[in-house]
Amino acid sequence: MEISNYLKPEQIKLDLKGKTKRDVIIELSELLKSHPDVKDLKTFMDETFKREHFNTTGIGHEIGIPHARTDAVSDIVIAVGRNPDGIDFESLDGKPVKLVFLIGTPKSKHLSTYLSVLAHLTRLLDRESFRNQLLEAKSPQEIIDAFRKAEEA
């Protein structure tokens, strides 16, 4: 499960403006509104908010991974955002989130696919050097290239 296969420059925003978790999820959702695999953006956002209300997706290390398994998408979709100042995401470690990965996976895919995407992303982001590359990237393409390089290793 290569995360880099799902990343496109137009789905990456290096200067998130949102100041709250909700604002950032909306901002990242907007990057996906013209994605061919997003069938219903409002439902996708609603289900992401429901999931977020159930339990925080601020996993620590200044990372948030809001996500939903939903029929509002027909294949895996990912939007990436960065806010150098950090956003309160009610993270497990109490730190503000600087990197946000919004993920949608269809219910039609096996639960194992959904969990595999989350686990793979989490493993990559567990590496401090990789997180630093993402925080220092100057362009969306540099984010994609960092994922490709990490996934080749």
Phi and psi in radians as a Rosetta constraint file:
Dihedral C 1 N 2 CA 2 C 2 CIRCULARHARMONIC -1.590 0.35
Dihedral N 2 CA 2 C 2 N 3 CIRCULARHARMONIC 2.005 0.35
Dihedral C 2 N 3 CA 3 C 3 CIRCULARHARMONIC -1.069 0.35
Dihedral N 3 CA 3 C 3 N 4 CIRCULARHARMONIC -0.674 0.35
Dihedral C 3 N 4 CA 4 C 4 CIRCULARHARMONIC -1.015 0.35
Dihedral N 4 CA 4 C 4 N 5 CIRCULARHARMONIC -0.483 0.35
Dihedral C 4 N 5 CA 5 C 5 CIRCULARHARMONIC -1.153 0.35
Dihedral N 5 CA 5 C 5 N 6 CIRCULARHARMONIC -0.354 0.35
Dihedral C 5 N 6 CA 6 C 6 CIRCULARHARMONIC -1.801 0.35
Dihedral N 6 CA 6 C 6 N 7 CIRCULARHARMONIC -0.005 0.35
Dihedral C 6 N 7 CA 7 C 7 CIRCULARHARMONIC -1.696 0.35
Dihedral N 7 CA 7 C 7 N 8 CIRCULARHARMONIC 2.350 0.35
Dihedral C 7 N 8 CA 8 C 8 CIRCULARHARMONIC -2.334 0.35
Dihedral N 8 CA 8 C 8 N 9 CIRCULARHARMONIC 2.527 0.35
Dihedral C 8 N 9 CA 9 C 9 CIRCULARHARMONIC -0.915 0.35
Dihedral N 9 CA 9 C 9 N 10 CIRCULARHARMONIC -0.660 0.35
Dihedral C 9 N 10 CA 10 C 10 CIRCULARHARMONIC -1.268 0.35
Dihedral N 10 CA 10 C 10 N 11 CIRCULARHARMONIC -0.128 0.35
Dihedral C 10 N 11 CA 11 C 11 CIRCULARHARMONIC -1.834 0.35
Dihedral N 11 CA 11 C 11 N 12 CIRCULARHARMONIC 0.265 0.35
Dihedral C 11 N 12 CA 12 C 12 CIRCULARHARMONIC -2.215 0.35
Dihedral N 12 CA 12 C 12 N 13 CIRCULARHARMONIC 2.252 0.35
Dihedral C 12 N 13 CA 13 C 13 CIRCULARHARMONIC -2.217 0.35
Dihedral N 13 CA 13 C 13 N 14 CIRCULARHARMONIC 2.054 0.35
Dihedral C 13 N 14 CA 14 C 14 CIRCULARHARMONIC -1.528 0.35
Dihedral N 14 CA 14 C 14 N 15 CIRCULARHARMONIC -0.096 0.35
Dihedral C 14 N 15 CA 15 C 15 CIRCULARHARMONIC -2.366 0.35
Dihedral N 15 CA 15 C 15 N 16 CIRCULARHARMONIC 1.143 0.35
Dihedral C 15 N 16 CA 16 C 16 CIRCULARHARMONIC -1.001 0.35
Dihedral N 16 CA 16 C 16 N 17 CIRCULARHARMONIC 2.376 0.35
Dihedral C 16 N 17 CA 17 C 17 CIRCULARHARMONIC -1.674 0.35
Dihedral N 17 CA 17 C 17 N 18 CIRCULARHARMONIC -0.433 0.35
Dihedral C 17 N 18 CA 18 C 18 CIRCULARHARMONIC -0.997 0.35
Dihedral N 18 CA 18 C 18 N 19 CIRCULARHARMONIC 2.507 0.35
Dihedral C 18 N 19 CA 19 C 19 CIRCULARHARMONIC -1.865 0.35
Dihedral N 19 CA 19 C 19 N 20 CIRCULARHARMONIC -0.158 0.35
Dihedral C 19 N 20 CA 20 C 20 CIRCULARHARMONIC -2.205 0.35
Dihedral N 20 CA 20 C 20 N 21 CIRCULARHARMONIC 2.843 0.35
Dihedral C 20 N 21 CA 21 C 21 CIRCULARHARMONIC -0.999 0.35
Dihedral N 21 CA 21 C 21 N 22 CIRCULARHARMONIC -0.790 0.35
Dihedral C 21 N 22 CA 22 C 22 CIRCULARHARMONIC -1.066 0.35
Dihedral N 22 CA 22 C 22 N 23 CIRCULARHARMONIC -0.807 0.35
Dihedral C 22 N 23 CA 23 C 23 CIRCULARHARMONIC -1.039 0.35
Dihedral N 23 CA 23 C 23 N 24 CIRCULARHARMONIC -0.717 0.35
Dihedral C 23 N 24 CA 24 C 24 CIRCULARHARMONIC -1.200 0.35
Dihedral N 24 CA 24 C 24 N 25 CIRCULARHARMONIC -0.701 0.35
Dihedral C 24 N 25 CA 25 C 25 CIRCULARHARMONIC -1.098 0.35
Dihedral N 25 CA 25 C 25 N 26 CIRCULARHARMONIC -0.721 0.35
Dihedral C 25 N 26 CA 26 C 26 CIRCULARHARMONIC -1.111 0.35
Dihedral N 26 CA 26 C 26 N 27 CIRCULARHARMONIC -0.784 0.35
Dihedral C 26 N 27 CA 27 C 27 CIRCULARHARMONIC -1.053 0.35
Dihedral N 27 CA 27 C 27 N 28 CIRCULARHARMONIC -0.766 0.35
Dihedral C 27 N 28 CA 28 C 28 CIRCULARHARMONIC -1.236 0.35
Dihedral N 28 CA 28 C 28 N 29 CIRCULARHARMONIC -0.632 0.35
Dihedral C 28 N 29 CA 29 C 29 CIRCULARHARMONIC -1.037 0.35
Dihedral N 29 CA 29 C 29 N 30 CIRCULARHARMONIC -0.671 0.35
Dihedral C 29 N 30 CA 30 C 30 CIRCULARHARMONIC -1.033 0.35
Dihedral N 30 CA 30 C 30 N 31 CIRCULARHARMONIC -0.535 0.35
Dihedral C 30 N 31 CA 31 C 31 CIRCULARHARMONIC -1.172 0.35
Dihedral N 31 CA 31 C 31 N 32 CIRCULARHARMONIC -0.356 0.35
Dihedral C 31 N 32 CA 32 C 32 CIRCULARHARMONIC -1.762 0.35
Dihedral N 32 CA 32 C 32 N 33 CIRCULARHARMONIC -0.033 0.35
Dihedral C 32 N 33 CA 33 C 33 CIRCULARHARMONIC -1.069 0.35
Dihedral N 33 CA 33 C 33 N 34 CIRCULARHARMONIC -0.504 0.35
Dihedral C 33 N 34 CA 34 C 34 CIRCULARHARMONIC -1.766 0.35
Dihedral N 34 CA 34 C 34 N 35 CIRCULARHARMONIC 0.121 0.35
Dihedral C 34 N 35 CA 35 C 35 CIRCULARHARMONIC -1.162 0.35
Dihedral N 35 CA 35 C 35 N 36 CIRCULARHARMONIC 2.315 0.35
Dihedral C 35 N 36 CA 36 C 36 CIRCULARHARMONIC -1.111 0.35
Dihedral N 36 CA 36 C 36 N 37 CIRCULARHARMONIC -0.372 0.35
Dihedral C 36 N 37 CA 37 C 37 CIRCULARHARMONIC -1.605 0.35
Dihedral N 37 CA 37 C 37 N 38 CIRCULARHARMONIC -0.010 0.35
Dihedral C 37 N 38 CA 38 C 38 CIRCULARHARMONIC -1.668 0.35
Dihedral N 38 CA 38 C 38 N 39 CIRCULARHARMONIC 1.910 0.35
Dihedral C 38 N 39 CA 39 C 39 CIRCULARHARMONIC -1.521 0.35
Dihedral N 39 CA 39 C 39 N 40 CIRCULARHARMONIC -0.554 0.35
Dihedral C 39 N 40 CA 40 C 40 CIRCULARHARMONIC -2.596 0.35
Dihedral N 40 CA 40 C 40 N 41 CIRCULARHARMONIC 1.673 0.35
Dihedral C 40 N 41 CA 41 C 41 CIRCULARHARMONIC -1.082 0.35
Dihedral N 41 CA 41 C 41 N 42 CIRCULARHARMONIC -0.735 0.35
Dihedral C 41 N 42 CA 42 C 42 CIRCULARHARMONIC -1.091 0.35
Dihedral N 42 CA 42 C 42 N 43 CIRCULARHARMONIC -0.786 0.35
Dihedral C 42 N 43 CA 43 C 43 CIRCULARHARMONIC -1.115 0.35
Dihedral N 43 CA 43 C 43 N 44 CIRCULARHARMONIC -0.714 0.35
Dihedral C 43 N 44 CA 44 C 44 CIRCULARHARMONIC -1.021 0.35
Dihedral N 44 CA 44 C 44 N 45 CIRCULARHARMONIC -0.834 0.35
Dihedral C 44 N 45 CA 45 C 45 CIRCULARHARMONIC -1.099 0.35
Dihedral N 45 CA 45 C 45 N 46 CIRCULARHARMONIC -0.789 0.35
Dihedral C 45 N 46 CA 46 C 46 CIRCULARHARMONIC -1.022 0.35
Dihedral N 46 CA 46 C 46 N 47 CIRCULARHARMONIC -0.761 0.35
Dihedral C 46 N 47 CA 47 C 47 CIRCULARHARMONIC -1.242 0.35
Dihedral N 47 CA 47 C 47 N 48 CIRCULARHARMONIC -0.546 0.35
Dihedral C 47 N 48 CA 48 C 48 CIRCULARHARMONIC -1.164 0.35
Dihedral N 48 CA 48 C 48 N 49 CIRCULARHARMONIC -0.747 0.35
Dihedral C 48 N 49 CA 49 C 49 CIRCULARHARMONIC -1.119 0.35
Dihedral N 49 CA 49 C 49 N 50 CIRCULARHARMONIC -0.692 0.35
Dihedral C 49 N 50 CA 50 C 50 CIRCULARHARMONIC -1.070 0.35
Dihedral N 50 CA 50 C 50 N 51 CIRCULARHARMONIC -0.785 0.35
Dihedral C 50 N 51 CA 51 C 51 CIRCULARHARMONIC -1.093 0.35
Dihedral N 51 CA 51 C 51 N 52 CIRCULARHARMONIC -0.710 0.35
Dihedral C 51 N 52 CA 52 C 52 CIRCULARHARMONIC -1.184 0.35
Dihedral N 52 CA 52 C 52 N 53 CIRCULARHARMONIC -0.630 0.35
Dihedral C 52 N 53 CA 53 C 53 CIRCULARHARMONIC -1.155 0.35
Dihedral N 53 CA 53 C 53 N 54 CIRCULARHARMONIC -0.616 0.35
Dihedral C 53 N 54 CA 54 C 54 CIRCULARHARMONIC -1.158 0.35
Dihedral N 54 CA 54 C 54 N 55 CIRCULARHARMONIC -0.717 0.35
Dihedral C 54 N 55 CA 55 C 55 CIRCULARHARMONIC -2.862 0.35
Dihedral N 55 CA 55 C 55 N 56 CIRCULARHARMONIC 2.433 0.35
Dihedral C 55 N 56 CA 56 C 56 CIRCULARHARMONIC -1.123 0.35
Dihedral N 56 CA 56 C 56 N 57 CIRCULARHARMONIC 2.581 0.35
Dihedral C 56 N 57 CA 57 C 57 CIRCULARHARMONIC -1.909 0.35
Dihedral N 57 CA 57 C 57 N 58 CIRCULARHARMONIC 0.266 0.35
Dihedral C 57 N 58 CA 58 C 58 CIRCULARHARMONIC -1.389 0.35
Dihedral N 58 CA 58 C 58 N 59 CIRCULARHARMONIC 1.755 0.35
Dihedral C 58 N 59 CA 59 C 59 CIRCULARHARMONIC -1.569 0.35
Dihedral N 59 CA 59 C 59 N 60 CIRCULARHARMONIC -0.043 0.35
Dihedral C 59 N 60 CA 60 C 60 CIRCULARHARMONIC 1.826 0.35
Dihedral N 60 CA 60 C 60 N 61 CIRCULARHARMONIC 3.027 0.35
Dihedral C 60 N 61 CA 61 C 61 CIRCULARHARMONIC 1.013 0.35
Dihedral N 61 CA 61 C 61 N 62 CIRCULARHARMONIC 0.472 0.35
Dihedral C 61 N 62 CA 62 C 62 CIRCULARHARMONIC 1.160 0.35
Dihedral N 62 CA 62 C 62 N 63 CIRCULARHARMONIC 0.575 0.35
Dihedral C 62 N 63 CA 63 C 63 CIRCULARHARMONIC -2.150 0.35
Dihedral N 63 CA 63 C 63 N 64 CIRCULARHARMONIC 2.391 0.35
Dihedral C 63 N 64 CA 64 C 64 CIRCULARHARMONIC -2.165 0.35
Dihedral N 64 CA 64 C 64 N 65 CIRCULARHARMONIC 2.393 0.35
Dihedral C 64 N 65 CA 65 C 65 CIRCULARHARMONIC -2.264 0.35
Dihedral N 65 CA 65 C 65 N 66 CIRCULARHARMONIC 1.216 0.35
Dihedral C 65 N 66 CA 66 C 66 CIRCULARHARMONIC -1.117 0.35
Dihedral N 66 CA 66 C 66 N 67 CIRCULARHARMONIC 2.399 0.35
Dihedral C 66 N 67 CA 67 C 67 CIRCULARHARMONIC -2.710 0.35
Dihedral N 67 CA 67 C 67 N 68 CIRCULARHARMONIC 2.812 0.35
Dihedral C 67 N 68 CA 68 C 68 CIRCULARHARMONIC -2.605 0.35
Dihedral N 68 CA 68 C 68 N 69 CIRCULARHARMONIC 2.469 0.35
Dihedral C 68 N 69 CA 69 C 69 CIRCULARHARMONIC -1.738 0.35
Dihedral N 69 CA 69 C 69 N 70 CIRCULARHARMONIC 1.953 0.35
Dihedral C 69 N 70 CA 70 C 70 CIRCULARHARMONIC -2.622 0.35
Dihedral N 70 CA 70 C 70 N 71 CIRCULARHARMONIC 2.616 0.35
Dihedral C 70 N 71 CA 71 C 71 CIRCULARHARMONIC -1.347 0.35
Dihedral N 71 CA 71 C 71 N 72 CIRCULARHARMONIC -0.029 0.35
Dihedral C 71 N 72 CA 72 C 72 CIRCULARHARMONIC -1.319 0.35
Dihedral N 72 CA 72 C 72 N 73 CIRCULARHARMONIC -0.159 0.35
Dihedral C 72 N 73 CA 73 C 73 CIRCULARHARMONIC -2.200 0.35
Dihedral N 73 CA 73 C 73 N 74 CIRCULARHARMONIC 2.587 0.35
Dihedral C 73 N 74 CA 74 C 74 CIRCULARHARMONIC -1.764 0.35
Dihedral N 74 CA 74 C 74 N 75 CIRCULARHARMONIC -0.189 0.35
Dihedral C 74 N 75 CA 75 C 75 CIRCULARHARMONIC -2.679 0.35
Dihedral N 75 CA 75 C 75 N 76 CIRCULARHARMONIC 3.036 0.35
Dihedral C 75 N 76 CA 76 C 76 CIRCULARHARMONIC -1.096 0.35
Dihedral N 76 CA 76 C 76 N 77 CIRCULARHARMONIC 2.319 0.35
Dihedral C 76 N 77 CA 77 C 77 CIRCULARHARMONIC -2.254 0.35
Dihedral N 77 CA 77 C 77 N 78 CIRCULARHARMONIC 2.503 0.35
Dihedral C 77 N 78 CA 78 C 78 CIRCULARHARMONIC -2.438 0.35
Dihedral N 78 CA 78 C 78 N 79 CIRCULARHARMONIC 2.330 0.35
Dihedral C 78 N 79 CA 79 C 79 CIRCULARHARMONIC -2.141 0.35
Dihedral N 79 CA 79 C 79 N 80 CIRCULARHARMONIC 2.495 0.35
Dihedral C 79 N 80 CA 80 C 80 CIRCULARHARMONIC -2.136 0.35
Dihedral N 80 CA 80 C 80 N 81 CIRCULARHARMONIC 2.393 0.35
Dihedral C 80 N 81 CA 81 C 81 CIRCULARHARMONIC -2.393 0.35
Dihedral N 81 CA 81 C 81 N 82 CIRCULARHARMONIC 2.704 0.35
Dihedral C 81 N 82 CA 82 C 82 CIRCULARHARMONIC -2.370 0.35
Dihedral N 82 CA 82 C 82 N 83 CIRCULARHARMONIC 2.383 0.35
Dihedral C 82 N 83 CA 83 C 83 CIRCULARHARMONIC -2.324 0.35
Dihedral N 83 CA 83 C 83 N 84 CIRCULARHARMONIC 1.822 0.35
Dihedral C 83 N 84 CA 84 C 84 CIRCULARHARMONIC -1.041 0.35
Dihedral N 84 CA 84 C 84 N 85 CIRCULARHARMONIC -0.427 0.35
Dihedral C 84 N 85 CA 85 C 85 CIRCULARHARMONIC -1.423 0.35
Dihedral N 85 CA 85 C 85 N 86 CIRCULARHARMONIC -0.388 0.35
Dihedral C 85 N 86 CA 86 C 86 CIRCULARHARMONIC 1.529 0.35
Dihedral N 86 CA 86 C 86 N 87 CIRCULARHARMONIC 2.663 0.35
Dihedral C 86 N 87 CA 87 C 87 CIRCULARHARMONIC -2.269 0.35
Dihedral N 87 CA 87 C 87 N 88 CIRCULARHARMONIC 2.453 0.35
Dihedral C 87 N 88 CA 88 C 88 CIRCULARHARMONIC -1.206 0.35
Dihedral N 88 CA 88 C 88 N 89 CIRCULARHARMONIC 2.043 0.35
Dihedral C 88 N 89 CA 89 C 89 CIRCULARHARMONIC -2.086 0.35
Dihedral N 89 CA 89 C 89 N 90 CIRCULARHARMONIC 0.232 0.35
Dihedral C 89 N 90 CA 90 C 90 CIRCULARHARMONIC 0.938 0.35
Dihedral N 90 CA 90 C 90 N 91 CIRCULARHARMONIC 0.741 0.35
Dihedral C 90 N 91 CA 91 C 91 CIRCULARHARMONIC -1.153 0.35
Dihedral N 91 CA 91 C 91 N 92 CIRCULARHARMONIC 2.702 0.35
Dihedral C 91 N 92 CA 92 C 92 CIRCULARHARMONIC -1.044 0.35
Dihedral N 92 CA 92 C 92 N 93 CIRCULARHARMONIC -0.577 0.35
Dihedral C 92 N 93 CA 93 C 93 CIRCULARHARMONIC -1.670 0.35
Dihedral N 93 CA 93 C 93 N 94 CIRCULARHARMONIC 0.040 0.35
Dihedral C 93 N 94 CA 94 C 94 CIRCULARHARMONIC 1.373 0.35
Dihedral N 94 CA 94 C 94 N 95 CIRCULARHARMONIC -0.033 0.35
Dihedral C 94 N 95 CA 95 C 95 CIRCULARHARMONIC -1.496 0.35
Dihedral N 95 CA 95 C 95 N 96 CIRCULARHARMONIC 2.625 0.35
Dihedral C 95 N 96 CA 96 C 96 CIRCULARHARMONIC -1.182 0.35
Dihedral N 96 CA 96 C 96 N 97 CIRCULARHARMONIC 2.685 0.35
Dihedral C 96 N 97 CA 97 C 97 CIRCULARHARMONIC -1.637 0.35
Dihedral N 97 CA 97 C 97 N 98 CIRCULARHARMONIC 2.301 0.35
Dihedral C 97 N 98 CA 98 C 98 CIRCULARHARMONIC -1.907 0.35
Dihedral N 98 CA 98 C 98 N 99 CIRCULARHARMONIC -0.466 0.35
Dihedral C 98 N 99 CA 99 C 99 CIRCULARHARMONIC -2.068 0.35
Dihedral N 99 CA 99 C 99 N 100 CIRCULARHARMONIC 2.226 0.35
Dihedral C 99 N 100 CA 100 C 100 CIRCULARHARMONIC -2.200 0.35
Dihedral N 100 CA 100 C 100 N 101 CIRCULARHARMONIC 2.290 0.35
Dihedral C 100 N 101 CA 101 C 101 CIRCULARHARMONIC -2.102 0.35
Dihedral N 101 CA 101 C 101 N 102 CIRCULARHARMONIC 1.901 0.35
Dihedral C 101 N 102 CA 102 C 102 CIRCULARHARMONIC -1.613 0.35
Dihedral N 102 CA 102 C 102 N 103 CIRCULARHARMONIC 2.140 0.35
Dihedral C 102 N 103 CA 103 C 103 CIRCULARHARMONIC -2.228 0.35
Dihedral N 103 CA 103 C 103 N 104 CIRCULARHARMONIC 2.360 0.35
Dihedral C 103 N 104 CA 104 C 104 CIRCULARHARMONIC -2.153 0.35
Dihedral N 104 CA 104 C 104 N 105 CIRCULARHARMONIC 2.338 0.35
Dihedral C 104 N 105 CA 105 C 105 CIRCULARHARMONIC -2.271 0.35
Dihedral N 105 CA 105 C 105 N 106 CIRCULARHARMONIC 2.449 0.35
Dihedral C 105 N 106 CA 106 C 106 CIRCULARHARMONIC -1.279 0.35
Dihedral N 106 CA 106 C 106 N 107 CIRCULARHARMONIC 2.568 0.35
Dihedral C 106 N 107 CA 107 C 107 CIRCULARHARMONIC -1.134 0.35
Dihedral N 107 CA 107 C 107 N 108 CIRCULARHARMONIC -0.395 0.35
Dihedral C 107 N 108 CA 108 C 108 CIRCULARHARMONIC -1.194 0.35
Dihedral N 108 CA 108 C 108 N 109 CIRCULARHARMONIC -0.384 0.35
Dihedral C 108 N 109 CA 109 C 109 CIRCULARHARMONIC -1.440 0.35
Dihedral N 109 CA 109 C 109 N 110 CIRCULARHARMONIC 2.633 0.35
Dihedral C 109 N 110 CA 110 C 110 CIRCULARHARMONIC -1.050 0.35
Dihedral N 110 CA 110 C 110 N 111 CIRCULARHARMONIC 2.589 0.35
Dihedral C 110 N 111 CA 111 C 111 CIRCULARHARMONIC -0.954 0.35
Dihedral N 111 CA 111 C 111 N 112 CIRCULARHARMONIC -0.587 0.35
Dihedral C 111 N 112 CA 112 C 112 CIRCULARHARMONIC -1.097 0.35
Dihedral N 112 CA 112 C 112 N 113 CIRCULARHARMONIC -0.573 0.35
Dihedral C 112 N 113 CA 113 C 113 CIRCULARHARMONIC -1.158 0.35
Dihedral N 113 CA 113 C 113 N 114 CIRCULARHARMONIC -0.799 0.35
Dihedral C 113 N 114 CA 114 C 114 CIRCULARHARMONIC -1.002 0.35
Dihedral N 114 CA 114 C 114 N 115 CIRCULARHARMONIC -0.879 0.35
Dihedral C 114 N 115 CA 115 C 115 CIRCULARHARMONIC -1.175 0.35
Dihedral N 115 CA 115 C 115 N 116 CIRCULARHARMONIC -0.582 0.35
Dihedral C 115 N 116 CA 116 C 116 CIRCULARHARMONIC -1.136 0.35
Dihedral N 116 CA 116 C 116 N 117 CIRCULARHARMONIC -0.729 0.35
Dihedral C 116 N 117 CA 117 C 117 CIRCULARHARMONIC -1.074 0.35
Dihedral N 117 CA 117 C 117 N 118 CIRCULARHARMONIC -0.856 0.35
Dihedral C 117 N 118 CA 118 C 118 CIRCULARHARMONIC -1.102 0.35
Dihedral N 118 CA 118 C 118 N 119 CIRCULARHARMONIC -0.740 0.35
Dihedral C 118 N 119 CA 119 C 119 CIRCULARHARMONIC -1.163 0.35
Dihedral N 119 CA 119 C 119 N 120 CIRCULARHARMONIC -0.744 0.35
Dihedral C 119 N 120 CA 120 C 120 CIRCULARHARMONIC -1.109 0.35
Dihedral N 120 CA 120 C 120 N 121 CIRCULARHARMONIC -0.795 0.35
Dihedral C 120 N 121 CA 121 C 121 CIRCULARHARMONIC -1.077 0.35
Dihedral N 121 CA 121 C 121 N 122 CIRCULARHARMONIC -0.764 0.35
Dihedral C 121 N 122 CA 122 C 122 CIRCULARHARMONIC -1.097 0.35
Dihedral N 122 CA 122 C 122 N 123 CIRCULARHARMONIC -0.725 0.35
Dihedral C 122 N 123 CA 123 C 123 CIRCULARHARMONIC -1.073 0.35
Dihedral N 123 CA 123 C 123 N 124 CIRCULARHARMONIC -0.771 0.35
Dihedral C 123 N 124 CA 124 C 124 CIRCULARHARMONIC -1.089 0.35
Dihedral N 124 CA 124 C 124 N 125 CIRCULARHARMONIC -0.795 0.35
Dihedral C 124 N 125 CA 125 C 125 CIRCULARHARMONIC -1.281 0.35
Dihedral N 125 CA 125 C 125 N 126 CIRCULARHARMONIC -0.195 0.35
Dihedral C 125 N 126 CA 126 C 126 CIRCULARHARMONIC -1.252 0.35
Dihedral N 126 CA 126 C 126 N 127 CIRCULARHARMONIC -0.305 0.35
Dihedral C 126 N 127 CA 127 C 127 CIRCULARHARMONIC -1.480 0.35
Dihedral N 127 CA 127 C 127 N 128 CIRCULARHARMONIC 2.056 0.35
Dihedral C 127 N 128 CA 128 C 128 CIRCULARHARMONIC -1.030 0.35
Dihedral N 128 CA 128 C 128 N 129 CIRCULARHARMONIC -0.711 0.35
Dihedral C 128 N 129 CA 129 C 129 CIRCULARHARMONIC -1.107 0.35
Dihedral N 129 CA 129 C 129 N 130 CIRCULARHARMONIC -0.634 0.35
Dihedral C 129 N 130 CA 130 C 130 CIRCULARHARMONIC -1.197 0.35
Dihedral N 130 CA 130 C 130 N 131 CIRCULARHARMONIC -0.792 0.35
Dihedral C 130 N 131 CA 131 C 131 CIRCULARHARMONIC -1.012 0.35
Dihedral N 131 CA 131 C 131 N 132 CIRCULARHARMONIC -0.725 0.35
Dihedral C 131 N 132 CA 132 C 132 CIRCULARHARMONIC -1.104 0.35
Dihedral N 132 CA 132 C 132 N 133 CIRCULARHARMONIC -0.663 0.35
Dihedral C 132 N 133 CA 133 C 133 CIRCULARHARMONIC -1.050 0.35
Dihedral N 133 CA 133 C 133 N 134 CIRCULARHARMONIC -0.742 0.35
Dihedral C 133 N 134 CA 134 C 134 CIRCULARHARMONIC -1.179 0.35
Dihedral N 134 CA 134 C 134 N 135 CIRCULARHARMONIC -0.678 0.35
Dihedral C 134 N 135 CA 135 C 135 CIRCULARHARMONIC -1.206 0.35
Dihedral N 135 CA 135 C 135 N 136 CIRCULARHARMONIC -0.486 0.35
Dihedral C 135 N 136 CA 136 C 136 CIRCULARHARMONIC -1.712 0.35
Dihedral N 136 CA 136 C 136 N 137 CIRCULARHARMONIC -0.110 0.35
Dihedral C 136 N 137 CA 137 C 137 CIRCULARHARMONIC -0.991 0.35
Dihedral N 137 CA 137 C 137 N 138 CIRCULARHARMONIC 2.423 0.35
Dihedral C 137 N 138 CA 138 C 138 CIRCULARHARMONIC -1.643 0.35
Dihedral N 138 CA 138 C 138 N 139 CIRCULARHARMONIC -0.198 0.35
Dihedral C 138 N 139 CA 139 C 139 CIRCULARHARMONIC -2.650 0.35
Dihedral N 139 CA 139 C 139 N 140 CIRCULARHARMONIC 2.797 0.35
Dihedral C 139 N 140 CA 140 C 140 CIRCULARHARMONIC -0.995 0.35
Dihedral N 140 CA 140 C 140 N 141 CIRCULARHARMONIC -0.649 0.35
Dihedral C 140 N 141 CA 141 C 141 CIRCULARHARMONIC -1.102 0.35
Dihedral N 141 CA 141 C 141 N 142 CIRCULARHARMONIC -0.608 0.35
Dihedral C 141 N 142 CA 142 C 142 CIRCULARHARMONIC -1.137 0.35
Dihedral N 142 CA 142 C 142 N 143 CIRCULARHARMONIC -0.579 0.35
Dihedral C 142 N 143 CA 143 C 143 CIRCULARHARMONIC -1.112 0.35
Dihedral N 143 CA 143 C 143 N 144 CIRCULARHARMONIC -0.855 0.35
Dihedral C 143 N 144 CA 144 C 144 CIRCULARHARMONIC -1.061 0.35
Dihedral N 144 CA 144 C 144 N 145 CIRCULARHARMONIC -0.784 0.35
Dihedral C 144 N 145 CA 145 C 145 CIRCULARHARMONIC -1.079 0.35
Dihedral N 145 CA 145 C 145 N 146 CIRCULARHARMONIC -0.668 0.35
Dihedral C 145 N 146 CA 146 C 146 CIRCULARHARMONIC -1.109 0.35
Dihedral N 146 CA 146 C 146 N 147 CIRCULARHARMONIC -0.714 0.35
Dihedral C 146 N 147 CA 147 C 147 CIRCULARHARMONIC -1.111 0.35
Dihedral N 147 CA 147 C 147 N 148 CIRCULARHARMONIC -0.807 0.35
Dihedral C 147 N 148 CA 148 C 148 CIRCULARHARMONIC -1.031 0.35
Dihedral N 148 CA 148 C 148 N 149 CIRCULARHARMONIC -0.809 0.35
Dihedral C 148 N 149 CA 149 C 149 CIRCULARHARMONIC -1.106 0.35
Dihedral N 149 CA 149 C 149 N 150 CIRCULARHARMONIC -0.762 0.35
Dihedral C 149 N 150 CA 150 C 150 CIRCULARHARMONIC -1.139 0.35
Dihedral N 150 CA 150 C 150 N 151 CIRCULARHARMONIC -0.610 0.35
Dihedral C 150 N 151 CA 151 C 151 CIRCULARHARMONIC -1.360 0.35
Dihedral N 151 CA 151 C 151 N 152 CIRCULARHARMONIC -0.366 0.35
Dihedral C 151 N 152 CA 152 C 152 CIRCULARHARMONIC -1.374 0.35
Dihedral N 152 CA 152 C 152 N 153 CIRCULARHARMONIC -0.447 0.35
